[in-house]
Amino acid sequence: MGQLIFSSEGITTYGFIVALFLIVILIDLVWLRKFEREAIMVLYGIIAIFFRYAVLGYLFPNVVDIANTTKRALFKAIALMVLYFCSRGAMMRFLGFLTQVEAKIDKSGK
């Protein structure tokens, strides 16, 4: 799975969204140490997708392959990762910080 996501082809296909998600979740775990209810539900969804496809890949290795089925699962998980960014956490604090910086720049420029 690491070669699927973090290889040059994986970064071309998926961008840096998975790496950004891992950084944000790590910051939320270490720095904030709490999750909103919405964030927990999204994380359960992401875990369920990966767990389900891992079990299906184990049970039916000829049907659930990396090239097709697992990529579809990853695209479903990416949508949930973006939804996680919208919940309260480190990303929302960072966006609030950027908004404050932008407001200061607008005041000084006028």
DALIN-V813304 format. One record per helix or strand of 2 or more residues. SS is the DSSP state (A for helix, B for strand). FROM is the first residue (numbers start at 1). TO is the last residue. If there is no record, write none. Layout:
SS/FROM/TO
SS/FROM/TO
This chain:
A/2/6
A/8/14
A/17/32
A/37/59
A/66/86
A/90/109
